[in-house]
Every structure is written in C-alpha cells, then in structure tokens.
Amino acid sequence: MNIIVKPVIGISCGDINGIGPEVIIKTFADHRILDHCTPVIFASNKLINFYRKVVPDVHFNYQSVKDFSKVSPKQINLIHSWEEDVAISPGQLTDVGGRYAVKSLLAAADAIKAGHIQGLVTAPIHKKNVQSDEFSYTGHTPFLKDVAGAKDVLMLLYDAHLRVGLVTEHLPVKEVAGSITKESILSKLHLLHQSLRKDFGIDKPKIAVLGLNPHAGDEGLIGDEEEKIIAPAIKEAKNKMLVYGPFSADAFFARASYTKFDAVLAMYHDQGLIPFKTIAVGDGVNYTAGLNFVRTSPDHGTAFDIAGKNIADATSFTTAVFECIDIINRRKEYEERNRNPLRKITAEVLKNVVDERIEE
C-alpha cells in the first residue's frame, strides 16, 4: 500500500530575531520541495524580505496572500500575519521578537483548527520573551496540546539512529522526581507505542525505559523511584507492548544499547536530550506525539549568537519539513490498513500458504 498525498504544511516563523526566518528561506529556496508539499509561511513581507537580504546567495521567491482561498500549490505561500511595521534586530532578545513569534504561531494554530493545513513545522521561539497574558506556556508542546484538546502529548526527538521521548519536559531539576509517577510513565509509554506504530510504521516496537537515579537506583541504594514507580509501570505496560528497563542512563548510551530498541523513554529533559544531540549532530527533529495533526520542528533553538550572519545551517529544519510530510503519509497508510482489517488478515494468510508450499 502506497498512499502519497501532497499536504499543505504551515510554517511558523519563530522569534523574528533568531535564525528561524533564515533557515526557512534556505529550506524553501529549493522549489523542488513543491513536488512534496504546499508550504504556507505565517509571517510578514517585511520580515521575509529583510532576511532575504541576509542570504543574498539564495534565490527565494514566494507569493503573499491574505487568506487560504489564494494559496497556490505551485508556489511558496506567505500568509500576511501582521500589518504593523516591526523592528527587526537579529541576535537580540527583545519583547518584540517574542510577541511576533506568538502572532505567527497563533495564526498557524487557527489554520490547523480550521483544517486549512495538515501539518505544522515550527521555527524556534525563546521561552522567556514569549510569556504574556496571551501565551503563558513553557514551549510549543504544551501550547499545541491545548490547541489539539489532547489529554496528554509526548515530546519525541529523533534522527536516523535514535528516538528519545520524555516523561517530563521543561521542568527545574528539583521538581523532576516529584513529577515522575506510575501514571505519567504509562501515559507516555502509551503515546510512544502508538506513535511508533502509527507515525513511524513500526508494527511491534521495542521500547527501553531509563531509570531516574544514577545506576538506576542501585537496587534502592541511590533512590527508590525505580523500585516503587518505574519498574511497576514497566511491568504493567508489558501486558500491551514490548518494553524493557529501567536502564542506567549512562551505561545505556555509552554502550550504544539504544541501537537494540526502536525508542527510548527518558525521565527528564537533559537525561534524554544531551545524548540525543550528541549522537544526532544537527540532523535531529523534534516531534509532538499524541496530537490530531502532525507537528515537527528542528532540534535547535533561536541561536541568537549567529542570527543575521548567513551562517545558520538549515539541515535540521529541512529535515523537519520532510518528516512532517512523511508522517502525514504514514498516518494515512496506517489508517487505511486499519480501516480494512480483513485485507491485512487475508494477506497474512496468503503469505503463510505460500511459505508452506515453498518449504514443501
């Protein structure tokens, strides 16, 4: 089964003083991407034209439209998301940078809810300067959870070699242990298992779970969360999926044990993301599992130190765009397979018959 669609993908511009606009331009300068999706950037003409001058060696064309009735599948589209003249200061952390990052994101969220776009790729925001009465989230993931009306979501980073999901995300380290519960682990495991099957096409995924404490608690000598919370959650989850652990995080990554699993569930942000970013080396994608739409982003931040200097690498952002497209298509294939379960059963029976005759 090979169901291929050309989805409409929304692009939020991120902090207008970060590298988001630059990597967007570098990614969509190659118009061959139009063979795979219809891109819609939520920003302003001034913003895009400002950064076009930052990357003069890149040939980037687009059309500006006011609503989705004018969106063309043969062009890069820009939905004009604000009219006012805005000061652009590459490399600077300003209130303006955060305010217009939120305007872009809110416009994209409205388009998602209206069904105008099937996927969303978000350029980086800075968690501090986006805070306001209008936006009081620690990042994209909790915001998009509310947009989707989801009970829970999972932050999942991945590349060709490793997938890492997180039980807790942007929390102070002192609050992590108190946030690790059997229920939260089971919820994240369920989301991870379902995403591996539906979004990544893995029928029987193997999942590794890391411990919270050094040496996974050393049988209670260095903390008891493994014995009282994590191990019981794993035991219960084994009734529905292939899940193993808890593993000592340092040895798990040092020995490349992750290569034996389809995904890893880490207890907290740095436990999973430090090894991931070391292994992925700029090619990683951040994915939000559990939404009713597909959202990806690059695995880097605003990078104010290099913004506006034409040195930002667009590899991760470009990968995020293509992964958004691929996940949309894999979801459609999954839905089609499960819509016709008898077809799958018949195919499996036929295969068994053929195998038996070959053996005879």
C-alpha positions as CSV (number, residue, x, y, z in Angstrom):
1,M,0.0,0.0,0.0
2,N,1.5,3.4,-1.0
3,I,-0.8,6.3,-0.3
4,I,1.0,9.5,-1.2
5,V,-0.5,13.0,-0.7
6,K,0.8,16.5,-1.2
7,P,-0.2,18.1,2.1
8,V,-0.5,21.8,3.0
9,I,2.2,22.5,5.6
10,G,2.1,25.5,7.8
11,I,5.4,27.2,8.9
12,S,5.6,29.4,12.0
13,C,8.5,31.9,11.8
14,G,9.7,31.6,15.4
15,D,11.5,34.5,17.1
16,I,11.9,37.2,14.4
17,N,15.4,38.0,15.8
18,G,16.6,34.4,15.8
19,I,17.7,32.1,13.0
20,G,14.1,30.9,12.2
21,P,13.4,33.1,9.2
22,E,16.9,32.4,7.8
23,V,16.5,28.6,7.9
24,I,13.0,28.9,6.4
25,I,14.3,30.8,3.4
26,K,17.2,28.5,2.9
27,T,14.9,25.4,3.1
28,F,12.3,26.7,0.7
29,A,14.8,28.3,-1.7
30,D,14.9,24.8,-3.4
31,H,11.5,24.9,-5.1
32,R,11.6,21.1,-5.7
33,I,10.0,20.9,-2.3
34,L,6.8,22.0,-4.0
35,D,6.6,18.5,-5.5
36,H,6.1,17.2,-2.0
37,C,4.0,19.8,-0.1
38,T,2.3,23.2,-0.4
39,P,4.1,25.4,2.1
40,V,2.4,28.3,3.9
41,I,4.6,30.6,6.0
42,F,2.9,32.7,8.7
43,A,4.9,36.0,8.9
44,S,5.0,39.3,7.1
45,N,6.5,40.5,3.8
46,K,8.9,42.9,5.7
47,L,10.3,40.0,7.8
48,I,10.9,37.7,4.9
49,N,12.3,40.4,2.7
50,F,14.6,41.6,5.5
51,Y,16.2,38.1,5.8
52,R,16.3,37.6,2.0
53,K,18.9,40.3,2.1
54,V,20.8,38.4,4.8
55,V,21.1,35.4,2.5
56,P,21.7,37.1,-0.9
57,D,23.2,34.0,-2.4
58,V,19.9,32.1,-2.0
59,H,17.2,32.5,-4.7
60,F,13.9,32.6,-2.8
61,N,10.6,33.5,-4.3
62,Y,7.1,33.5,-2.7
63,Q,3.7,34.9,-3.1
64,S,1.9,36.9,-0.3
65,V,-1.7,36.1,0.3
66,K,-4.3,37.3,2.8
67,D,-6.3,34.1,3.1
68,F,-6.3,30.4,2.1
69,S,-8.5,30.8,-0.9
70,K,-5.5,32.3,-2.7
71,V,-2.9,29.7,-1.6
72,S,-1.2,28.1,-4.7
73,P,0.2,24.5,-4.7
74,K,2.8,25.7,-7.2
75,Q,4.3,28.4,-5.1
76,I,5.7,29.2,-1.7
77,N,2.9,31.0,0.1
78,L,3.1,33.6,2.8
79,I,0.0,34.4,4.9
80,H,0.5,38.1,5.9
81,S,0.0,37.7,9.7
82,W,0.5,41.3,10.8
83,E,0.3,44.7,9.2
84,E,2.3,46.9,11.5
85,D,5.9,47.9,11.0
86,V,8.0,45.9,13.3
87,A,11.6,46.5,14.4
88,I,13.8,43.5,13.4
89,S,17.0,43.2,15.5
90,P,18.9,39.9,14.6
91,G,20.6,38.4,17.6
92,Q,18.7,40.4,20.2
93,L,16.4,39.0,22.8
94,T,13.6,41.6,22.7
95,D,9.9,41.7,23.7
96,V,9.1,42.4,20.1
97,G,10.8,39.2,18.9
98,G,8.7,37.1,21.2
99,R,5.5,38.9,20.6
100,Y,5.6,38.4,16.8
101,A,6.7,34.8,17.2
102,V,3.5,34.2,19.1
103,K,1.4,36.1,16.4
104,S,2.8,33.7,13.8
105,L,2.2,30.6,16.0
106,L,-1.4,31.7,16.8
107,A,-2.1,32.3,13.1
108,A,-0.8,28.8,12.4
109,A,-2.9,27.3,15.2
110,D,-6.0,28.9,13.8
111,A,-5.3,27.4,10.4
112,I,-4.8,24.0,12.0
113,K,-8.1,24.2,13.8
114,A,-9.9,25.4,10.6
115,G,-8.5,22.4,8.7
116,H,-6.5,24.7,6.3
117,I,-3.2,22.9,7.0
118,Q,-2.5,19.3,7.7
119,G,0.9,19.7,9.3
120,L,2.9,22.3,11.2
121,V,6.6,23.0,11.3
122,T,7.6,25.4,14.0
123,A,10.8,27.6,13.9
124,P,12.4,28.1,17.4
125,I,11.0,30.5,20.0
126,H,12.6,31.8,23.2
127,K,10.7,30.7,26.2
128,K,11.3,33.9,28.2
129,N,10.2,36.6,25.7
130,V,7.0,34.9,24.6
131,Q,5.4,35.0,28.0
132,S,2.3,37.1,28.2
133,D,-1.4,37.0,29.1
134,E,-2.0,35.7,25.6
135,F,0.7,33.0,25.8
136,S,1.8,31.5,29.2
137,Y,3.4,28.2,28.1
138,T,6.9,26.8,28.6
139,G,7.1,26.0,24.9
140,H,5.4,24.7,21.8
141,T,4.5,21.3,23.2
142,P,2.1,22.4,26.0
143,F,0.6,25.1,23.8
144,L,-0.1,22.6,21.0
145,K,-1.6,20.2,23.5
146,D,-4.2,22.8,24.3
147,V,-4.8,23.6,20.6
148,A,-5.5,19.9,19.9
149,G,-7.5,19.4,23.1
150,A,-5.3,16.4,23.9
151,K,-5.3,14.7,27.3
152,D,-1.5,14.2,27.1
153,V,1.2,14.6,24.5
154,L,4.8,13.4,24.2
155,M,7.9,15.3,23.3
156,L,9.9,13.0,21.0
157,L,13.2,13.8,19.4
158,Y,14.7,11.5,16.7
159,D,17.1,11.0,13.8
160,A,18.0,8.0,11.7
161,H,19.6,6.2,14.7
162,L,17.8,7.2,17.8
163,R,14.3,8.2,19.1
164,V,14.0,9.7,22.6
165,G,10.7,10.5,24.3
166,L,10.5,12.4,27.6
167,V,8.3,11.8,30.7
168,T,8.9,15.4,31.9
169,E,9.9,18.3,29.7
170,H,10.9,21.8,30.7
171,L,10.9,21.5,34.5
172,P,13.5,22.6,37.1
173,V,15.6,19.6,38.1
174,K,14.4,19.9,41.7
175,E,10.9,19.3,40.5
176,V,11.6,16.3,38.3
177,A,11.4,13.4,40.9
178,G,8.1,14.6,42.3
179,S,6.6,14.6,38.8
180,I,7.6,11.0,38.0
181,T,4.5,8.9,38.7
182,K,3.4,5.5,37.5
183,E,0.5,7.1,35.7
184,S,2.7,9.6,33.8
185,I,5.1,6.9,32.7
186,L,2.2,4.7,31.5
187,S,0.7,7.6,29.6
188,K,3.9,8.5,27.9
189,L,4.6,4.8,27.1
190,H,1.2,4.5,25.5
191,L,1.7,7.6,23.4
192,L,5.2,6.5,22.3
193,H,4.0,3.0,21.4
194,Q,1.1,4.3,19.4
195,S,3.2,6.9,17.7
196,L,5.9,4.3,16.7
197,R,3.1,2.2,15.1
198,K,1.0,5.0,13.5
199,D,3.6,7.7,12.7
200,F,6.7,5.6,12.0
201,G,5.2,2.4,10.6
202,I,6.8,0.0,13.2
203,D,4.3,-2.8,13.9
204,K,5.9,-4.2,17.1
205,P,8.2,-1.6,18.5
206,K,10.7,-2.3,21.3
207,I,10.9,0.5,23.9
208,A,13.6,1.0,26.5
209,V,12.9,2.9,29.7
210,L,15.6,4.7,31.6
211,G,15.9,4.9,35.4
212,L,15.7,8.3,37.2
213,N,18.7,7.9,39.5
214,P,22.4,7.1,38.9
215,H,22.9,3.4,38.2
216,A,19.0,3.1,38.0
217,G,19.0,3.4,41.8
218,D,21.4,0.6,42.6
219,E,18.6,-1.5,44.0
220,G,17.4,1.2,46.2
221,L,20.7,2.5,47.5
222,I,20.6,5.7,45.4
223,G,16.9,6.4,45.4
224,D,13.8,4.2,45.3
225,E,11.9,5.7,42.3
226,E,13.0,2.7,40.1
227,E,11.6,0.1,42.5
228,K,8.5,1.9,43.6
229,I,7.4,3.7,40.4
230,I,9.3,3.0,37.3
231,A,9.6,-0.8,37.4
232,P,5.9,-1.3,38.3
233,A,4.9,0.9,35.4
234,I,7.1,-1.2,33.1
235,K,5.6,-4.4,34.4
236,E,2.1,-3.2,33.8
237,A,2.9,-1.9,30.3
238,K,4.4,-5.3,29.3
239,N,0.8,-6.5,29.1
240,K,0.3,-4.3,26.0
241,M,3.8,-3.7,24.5
242,L,7.4,-4.7,24.3
243,V,9.0,-2.6,27.0
244,Y,12.2,-3.1,28.9
245,G,14.1,-1.5,31.8
246,P,14.7,0.5,33.9
247,F,18.2,1.0,32.5
248,S,21.1,3.1,33.9
249,A,21.2,6.1,31.6
250,D,25.0,6.5,31.4
251,A,25.8,2.9,30.6
252,F,22.8,2.6,28.2
253,F,24.1,5.3,25.9
254,A,27.8,4.6,26.5
255,R,27.4,1.0,25.3
256,A,25.1,2.1,22.4
257,S,22.3,-0.1,23.8
258,Y,19.8,2.3,22.1
259,T,20.7,0.6,18.8
260,K,18.7,-2.5,20.0
261,F,15.5,-0.5,20.5
262,D,13.1,1.4,18.4
263,A,12.8,4.2,21.0
264,V,13.9,5.2,24.5
265,L,11.8,6.8,27.2
266,A,13.9,9.2,29.4
267,M,12.7,10.6,32.7
268,Y,13.7,14.2,32.2
269,H,14.9,16.7,29.6
270,D,18.7,16.6,29.8
271,Q,18.9,12.8,30.5
272,G,17.5,12.2,27.1
273,L,18.5,15.3,25.1
274,I,22.2,15.5,25.9
275,P,23.0,12.1,24.5
276,F,20.5,12.6,21.7
277,K,22.0,15.9,20.5
278,T,25.5,14.4,20.8
279,I,24.5,11.5,18.6
280,A,22.2,13.3,16.1
281,V,24.8,16.1,15.4
282,G,22.4,18.6,13.8
283,D,20.1,16.2,11.9
284,G,17.5,15.7,14.7
285,V,13.8,16.5,14.6
286,N,11.5,17.4,17.5
287,Y,8.1,15.8,17.1
288,T,5.0,16.1,19.3
289,A,3.3,12.7,19.5
290,G,-0.4,12.5,20.5
291,L,-1.8,15.4,18.5
292,N,-4.6,15.1,16.0
293,F,-2.3,16.8,13.5
294,V,1.4,16.5,12.7
295,R,3.9,18.9,14.2
296,T,7.7,18.8,13.8
297,S,10.5,21.3,14.5
298,P,14.3,21.4,14.3
299,D,16.1,20.2,17.3
300,H,17.9,23.6,17.9
301,G,16.9,26.9,19.5
302,T,16.9,30.5,18.3
303,A,20.7,30.7,18.1
304,F,20.8,34.5,18.7
305,D,24.7,34.3,18.6
306,I,24.6,33.6,14.8
307,A,21.3,35.2,13.8
308,G,21.5,37.5,10.8
309,K,25.0,36.4,9.8
310,N,24.1,33.9,7.0
311,I,25.8,31.0,8.7
312,A,22.8,29.1,10.2
313,D,22.6,25.5,9.0
314,A,19.1,24.7,7.7
315,T,19.6,20.9,7.7
316,S,17.5,20.2,10.8
317,F,14.7,22.5,9.7
318,T,14.7,21.0,6.2
319,T,14.6,17.5,7.7
320,A,11.7,18.6,9.9
321,V,9.7,19.7,6.9
322,F,10.2,16.4,5.1
323,E,9.5,14.4,8.2
324,C,6.2,16.3,8.6
325,I,5.3,15.2,5.1
326,D,6.4,11.6,5.7
327,I,4.5,11.3,9.0
328,I,1.3,12.6,7.4
329,N,1.6,9.9,4.7
330,R,2.5,7.1,7.2
331,R,-0.6,8.1,9.2
332,K,-2.8,7.8,6.1
333,E,-1.3,4.4,5.4
334,Y,-1.9,3.2,9.0
335,E,-5.5,4.4,8.9
336,E,-6.1,2.7,5.6
337,R,-4.6,-0.6,6.9
338,N,-6.8,-0.5,10.0
339,R,-9.9,0.5,8.0
340,N,-9.7,-2.8,6.1
341,P,-8.5,-5.3,8.7
342,L,-9.8,-8.3,6.6
343,R,-7.4,-7.3,3.8
344,K,-4.5,-7.5,6.2
345,I,-5.6,-10.9,7.6
346,T,-6.1,-12.2,4.1
347,A,-2.7,-11.1,3.0
348,E,-1.1,-12.7,6.1
349,V,-2.9,-16.0,5.4
350,L,-1.9,-16.0,1.8
351,K,1.7,-15.3,2.7
352,N,1.7,-18.3,5.2
353,V,0.3,-20.6,2.5
354,V,3.0,-19.5,0.0
355,D,5.7,-20.0,2.6
356,E,4.4,-23.5,3.5
357,R,4.4,-24.5,-0.2
358,I,7.9,-23.2,-0.7
359,E,9.1,-25.3,2.3
360,E,7.4,-28.4,0.8
